Amino acid sequence: MPEIRVVVSDELDRYMDTVVQKGMFGSKAELIRAAVIRYVETLPIRVPSGYDDTTVFSPDGRIFQIEYAIESVARGATIIGLRYHDGVILAKERPEFKGVADFPYILTAPWERYQVDQHIGMVPAGLAADFILLKNKATEEAQEYRSKIGEPISVEELTIKLALLMHSYTTKKDMRPLGCILLIGGVDKTGCRLFVLDPSGTYKEVLASCHGSGRHEANNILKDRYEVDMPFKEALGLTIRAVLREENRKPEEIAVAVIETGTKTLRKITLEELRDAWKTAFEEKEK
């Protein structure tokens, strides 16, 4: 244990002698240690206890705060993104409103506003508040690009801009990584694009991807059924089946948006469309 030397006034030294003589502490060193601990506990800051309290590398090359952020994502609602023959589908499981038995589903939430630009949408798993920050940044970047360049931003370029922002949160000790994973999808002049962006600022392009608490089961469903050239009806049914995973769950428990190559415009899938696709998806499962 490191040694700490303390200089005190004569008056305080006499006071500590009196306290020790009364048997409240075994020595002045023990009294000072107790006083310091008590003082530190009252401070409005957390005293670092190791590499997991800051965004620096541990001796074995890990940044624990990023790992904790990814674990936060793994505990969130399930999200899925996939490319199909004529577009990109983005979907998220809708959490229950606990304690409201008659109508247990939320009406709206920030993460259901998928649209970033006319041709791009994104959906998060993890902390909704962090998603709001990223969503606002993405919208600003898309609008600024249209204003300066005179054309819509590409899906990949927007992803890169958000990746740099997320990475910046991992390089400063007074910040924490943003606790969400994004699926960013859209249709631009290069075609259908879908990217995954994680809390470290790392991104990759994918054909399909799922994250959140139900990711393992959802991924198995995608592995069995997914085809990149599947038509919209089949893709929507597969998305619903992968997100909900159980036949006794309802279409109201999922929010879905699609960006189609024909219109290059994001639109939200209506509840009526979800109900029709839900029937088809689980009827096929029984066959």
C-alpha positions as CSV (number, residue, x, y, z in Angstrom):
1,M,0.0,0.0,0.0
2,P,1.5,3.4,-0.9
3,E,2.6,5.7,1.9
4,I,1.1,9.1,2.3
5,R,2.7,11.8,4.6
6,V,0.4,14.4,6.0
7,V,1.4,17.8,7.6
8,V,-1.1,19.2,10.2
9,S,-1.2,22.2,12.5
10,D,-0.3,21.9,16.2
11,E,-3.9,22.6,17.1
12,L,-5.1,19.7,14.9
13,D,-2.4,17.5,16.2
14,R,-3.4,18.0,19.8
15,Y,-7.1,17.3,18.8
16,M,-6.1,14.0,17.2
17,D,-4.1,13.1,20.3
18,T,-7.2,13.6,22.4
19,V,-9.3,11.5,20.1
20,V,-6.8,8.7,20.1
21,Q,-6.4,8.8,24.0
22,K,-10.2,8.4,24.3
23,G,-9.9,5.1,22.5
24,M,-11.9,6.1,19.4
25,F,-9.0,5.2,17.1
26,G,-5.8,3.1,17.6
27,S,-3.5,5.8,16.2
28,K,-3.4,9.2,14.5
29,A,-2.7,7.5,11.2
30,E,-5.8,5.4,11.5
31,L,-7.8,8.6,12.3
32,I,-6.5,10.5,9.3
33,R,-7.2,7.5,7.0
34,A,-10.8,7.4,8.2
35,A,-11.2,11.1,7.8
36,V,-9.8,11.1,4.2
37,I,-12.1,8.2,3.2
38,R,-15.1,10.0,4.7
39,Y,-14.2,13.1,2.8
40,V,-13.7,11.4,-0.5
41,E,-17.1,9.6,-0.2
42,T,-18.8,13.0,0.0
43,L,-17.3,14.3,-3.3
44,P,-19.6,14.5,-6.3
45,I,-17.2,12.4,-8.4
46,R,-16.4,8.8,-8.7
47,V,-12.8,8.0,-7.8
48,P,-11.3,5.8,-10.6
49,S,-10.8,2.2,-9.7
50,G,-8.9,1.0,-12.7
51,Y,-8.9,0.8,-16.5
52,D,-12.7,0.3,-16.6
53,D,-13.3,3.9,-15.4
54,T,-11.8,5.6,-18.4
55,T,-11.4,5.3,-22.2
56,V,-7.7,4.2,-22.1
57,F,-6.1,0.9,-23.1
58,S,-5.7,-1.7,-20.5
59,P,-2.3,-3.6,-20.4
60,D,-3.8,-6.3,-22.6
61,G,-5.1,-3.8,-25.2
62,R,-8.7,-3.5,-24.3
63,I,-11.0,-0.5,-23.8
64,F,-13.5,-1.6,-21.3
65,Q,-15.9,1.3,-21.7
66,I,-16.5,0.2,-25.3
67,E,-17.1,-3.3,-24.2
68,Y,-19.6,-2.1,-21.6
69,A,-21.4,0.0,-24.3
70,I,-21.7,-3.0,-26.6
71,E,-23.1,-5.0,-23.6
72,S,-25.7,-2.3,-23.1
73,V,-26.7,-2.8,-26.7
74,A,-27.0,-6.6,-26.2
75,R,-29.6,-6.0,-23.5
76,G,-31.8,-3.8,-25.7
77,A,-34.7,-4.5,-28.0
78,T,-34.1,-6.5,-31.1
79,I,-33.4,-4.7,-34.4
80,I,-33.0,-6.1,-37.9
81,G,-31.9,-4.7,-41.2
82,L,-31.8,-6.5,-44.5
83,R,-31.4,-5.9,-48.2
84,Y,-33.9,-7.5,-50.5
85,H,-34.4,-7.4,-54.3
86,D,-35.8,-3.9,-54.5
87,G,-34.8,-2.1,-51.4
88,V,-33.8,-2.1,-47.7
89,I,-35.9,-3.0,-44.7
90,L,-35.3,-1.7,-41.2
91,A,-37.2,-3.0,-38.1
92,K,-37.2,-2.8,-34.4
93,E,-39.0,-4.7,-31.6
94,R,-41.4,-2.4,-29.7
95,P,-41.0,-2.7,-25.9
96,E,-44.0,-3.1,-23.7
97,F,-45.4,-0.3,-21.6
98,K,-45.0,-2.0,-18.2
99,G,-48.0,-1.6,-15.9
100,V,-50.6,-0.8,-18.6
101,A,-52.4,-4.0,-19.0
102,D,-55.2,-3.0,-21.3
103,F,-52.9,-1.4,-24.0
104,P,-49.4,-2.6,-23.4
105,Y,-47.7,-1.0,-26.4
106,I,-46.2,2.4,-26.8
107,L,-47.7,4.8,-29.4
108,T,-44.5,6.4,-30.5
109,A,-40.8,6.8,-29.5
110,P,-37.7,8.7,-30.8
111,W,-36.2,5.5,-32.3
112,E,-39.3,5.0,-34.5
113,R,-38.6,8.1,-36.5
114,Y,-36.3,6.2,-38.8
115,Q,-35.9,8.8,-41.5
116,V,-32.7,10.7,-41.7
117,D,-33.1,12.0,-45.3
118,Q,-35.6,11.1,-47.9
119,H,-33.6,8.1,-49.1
120,I,-31.9,7.0,-45.8
121,G,-33.1,5.6,-42.5
122,M,-31.5,4.2,-39.4
123,V,-32.6,2.2,-36.4
124,P,-30.8,1.8,-33.1
125,A,-30.3,-0.9,-30.4
126,G,-29.3,0.4,-27.0
127,L,-29.8,3.8,-25.4
128,A,-32.5,5.9,-27.0
129,A,-31.0,9.2,-25.7
130,D,-27.7,8.5,-27.4
131,F,-29.6,7.7,-30.6
132,I,-31.3,11.1,-30.5
133,L,-27.9,12.8,-30.5
134,L,-26.7,10.6,-33.5
135,K,-30.0,11.1,-35.3
136,N,-29.8,14.9,-35.0
137,K,-26.2,14.8,-36.2
138,A,-27.1,12.6,-39.2
139,T,-30.0,14.9,-40.2
140,E,-27.8,18.0,-40.0
141,E,-25.1,16.3,-42.1
142,A,-27.6,15.2,-44.7
143,Q,-29.2,18.7,-45.0
144,E,-25.8,20.4,-45.1
145,Y,-24.6,18.1,-47.9
146,R,-27.7,18.8,-50.0
147,S,-27.3,22.5,-49.4
148,K,-23.6,22.6,-50.4
149,I,-23.4,19.9,-53.1
150,G,-26.9,20.0,-54.5
151,E,-27.5,16.3,-54.3
152,P,-28.4,13.7,-51.6
153,I,-25.6,12.3,-49.5
154,S,-24.7,8.7,-50.1
155,V,-25.4,6.1,-47.4
156,E,-21.7,5.3,-47.0
157,E,-20.6,8.9,-46.6
158,L,-23.2,9.6,-44.0
159,T,-22.1,6.4,-42.1
160,I,-18.5,7.6,-42.2
161,K,-19.4,10.9,-40.7
162,L,-21.3,9.2,-37.9
163,A,-18.5,6.8,-37.4
164,L,-16.0,9.6,-36.8
165,L,-18.4,11.2,-34.2
166,M,-18.8,7.9,-32.4
167,H,-15.1,7.3,-32.4
168,S,-14.4,10.7,-30.9
169,Y,-16.4,9.7,-27.8
170,T,-13.9,6.8,-27.2
171,T,-10.8,9.1,-27.2
172,K,-11.6,11.5,-24.4
173,K,-11.4,10.5,-20.7
174,D,-14.2,12.9,-19.7
175,M,-16.7,11.2,-22.1
176,R,-18.2,7.7,-22.4
177,P,-18.8,5.8,-25.7
178,L,-22.3,6.2,-27.1
179,G,-24.3,3.2,-26.0
180,C,-26.0,2.1,-29.2
181,I,-25.5,0.2,-32.4
182,L,-27.0,1.7,-35.6
183,L,-28.3,-0.1,-38.7
184,I,-28.1,2.6,-41.5
185,G,-29.9,1.7,-44.7
186,G,-30.9,3.5,-47.9
187,V,-30.9,3.7,-51.6
188,D,-28.6,6.0,-53.5
189,K,-27.0,6.2,-56.9
190,T,-24.9,3.1,-56.1
191,G,-28.0,1.0,-55.2
192,C,-29.2,-0.5,-52.0
193,R,-26.8,-0.1,-49.1
194,L,-26.9,-1.3,-45.5
195,F,-24.3,-0.6,-42.8
196,V,-23.7,-1.5,-39.2
197,L,-22.1,1.1,-36.9
198,D,-21.0,0.1,-33.4
199,P,-20.0,2.2,-30.3
200,S,-16.3,2.1,-31.1
201,G,-16.9,3.9,-34.4
202,T,-16.3,0.8,-36.5
203,Y,-18.7,0.3,-39.4
204,K,-19.2,-2.4,-42.0
205,E,-21.5,-3.0,-45.0
206,V,-23.8,-6.0,-44.7
207,L,-26.6,-7.8,-46.5
208,A,-28.5,-8.4,-43.3
209,S,-27.8,-7.9,-39.6
210,C,-29.6,-8.2,-36.2
211,H,-28.7,-6.9,-32.8
212,G,-30.2,-6.7,-29.3
213,S,-31.4,-9.2,-26.8
214,G,-33.0,-11.6,-29.4
215,R,-30.1,-11.4,-31.8
216,H,-29.0,-15.1,-31.5
217,E,-32.4,-16.6,-32.3
218,A,-33.1,-13.9,-35.0
219,N,-29.8,-14.6,-36.6
220,N,-30.6,-18.3,-36.8
221,I,-33.9,-17.5,-38.6
222,L,-32.1,-15.2,-41.1
223,K,-29.5,-17.9,-41.8
224,D,-32.2,-20.4,-42.6
225,R,-34.4,-18.2,-44.8
226,Y,-32.6,-15.1,-46.0
227,E,-31.8,-14.6,-49.7
228,V,-30.6,-11.3,-51.1
229,D,-32.8,-11.4,-54.1
230,M,-36.0,-12.2,-52.3
231,P,-39.2,-10.1,-53.1
232,F,-40.6,-7.6,-50.7
233,K,-43.5,-9.7,-49.4
234,E,-41.1,-12.5,-48.4
235,A,-38.6,-10.1,-47.0
236,L,-41.2,-8.4,-44.8
237,G,-42.5,-11.7,-43.6
238,L,-39.0,-12.9,-42.7
239,T,-38.3,-9.6,-40.9
240,I,-41.4,-10.0,-38.8
241,R,-40.6,-13.6,-37.9
242,A,-37.0,-12.8,-37.0
243,V,-37.9,-9.9,-34.8
244,L,-40.9,-11.4,-33.0
245,R,-39.6,-15.0,-33.0
246,E,-42.8,-16.4,-31.4
247,E,-46.2,-16.8,-33.1
248,N,-48.1,-15.7,-30.0
249,R,-46.6,-12.2,-30.3
250,K,-48.6,-9.5,-32.1
251,P,-47.9,-7.3,-35.2
252,E,-48.2,-4.2,-32.9
253,E,-44.9,-5.3,-31.3
254,I,-42.8,-4.3,-34.2
255,A,-42.1,-1.1,-36.1
256,V,-40.9,-1.4,-39.7
257,A,-39.8,1.0,-42.4
258,V,-38.6,0.3,-46.0
259,I,-36.7,2.3,-48.6
260,E,-37.5,1.1,-52.1
261,T,-35.3,1.4,-55.2
262,G,-38.2,2.6,-57.3
263,T,-39.0,5.7,-55.2
264,K,-35.8,6.1,-53.2
265,T,-38.0,7.2,-50.4
266,L,-38.4,5.8,-46.9
267,R,-41.9,4.9,-45.8
268,K,-43.2,3.4,-42.6
269,I,-45.0,0.0,-43.0
270,T,-48.6,0.4,-41.9
271,L,-50.2,-1.8,-39.2
272,E,-52.5,-3.3,-41.8
273,E,-49.5,-4.4,-43.9
274,L,-47.8,-5.8,-40.8
275,R,-50.9,-7.8,-39.9
276,D,-51.1,-9.3,-43.4
277,A,-47.4,-10.1,-43.5
278,W,-47.5,-11.6,-39.9
279,K,-50.2,-14.1,-41.0
280,T,-48.1,-15.1,-44.0
281,A,-44.9,-15.4,-42.1
282,F,-46.2,-17.7,-39.4
283,E,-48.5,-19.7,-41.7
284,E,-45.4,-20.6,-43.7
285,K,-43.5,-21.5,-40.5
286,E,-46.1,-24.2,-39.8
287,K,-45.8,-25.8,-43.2
